[in-house]
Amino acid sequence: MSKVLIIEDEVAIADLEKDYLELSGFEVEIENSGDVGLEKALQEEFDMYILDLMLPGADGFEICRQIREVKNTPILMVSAKKDDIDKIRGLGLGADDYITKPFSPSELVARVKAHLARYERLIGSSQQENDTIEIRGIKIDKTARRVWVNEEEKQFTTKEFDLLTFLAENPNRVFTKEELFREIWDMESIGDIATVTVHIKKIREKIEINTAKPQYIETIWGVGYRFKV
């Protein structure tokens, strides 16, 4: 049974999320304080984190940042704030997804299931022989989920690694942002195109010598992105 930690100071919302997730077969714990939630997230093992942004004590951004420093576990951010800047900041800190209030509980459950299913498939690959991709100084070890750029190892979040690997496995093919969102996040891009843009930016910062003139991931204006070989 997958274990989910909800860090949410609005008790009614936390209880509603918990009820729907438990009905779907998840084990759920709730913390209403940011500080206590952060301590629990770092000290105990969970399969997914659902973080509110506005919390007493540590806010959702700080919790996300500290979790991502030590774990690749999926993180879903929840907020009443609809500004793109908050979404971009959260995704930039390593969150896998962002959903704004009010939302359908069934949509929350669907997103949690999608992220967990994908994560479980990926960590299950550790039993296979190492499968690597090498392109012009970039080495991607798909089995160990590690990346080297000119022999220097770089750290990637789960979704950054997935996106880089997918593009590298399909070189010279142009993908729209909608196609990339469906492929990597396993869901339709319901106004979440910023997710792809932010992850491409973070990947470029790690693999490109000059992000203003990318040599690997090209922007095809008006269409999307492609990995050039």
Buried (B, 14 or more C-beta within 10 A) or exposed (E): EBEBBBBBBBEEBBBBBBEBBEEBEBEBBBBBBBBBBBBBBEEEEBBBBBBBBBBEBBBBBBBBBBBBEEBBBBBBBBBEBEEBEBBBBBBBBBBBBBBBEEEEBEEBBBBBBBBBEBBEEBEEEEEEEEEEBEBEBBBBBBEEBBBBBEEEEBEBBBBBBBBBBBBBEEEEEEBBBBBBBBBBBBBEBEEBBBBBBBBBBBBBEBBBEEEEEBEBBBEEEEEBBBBBE
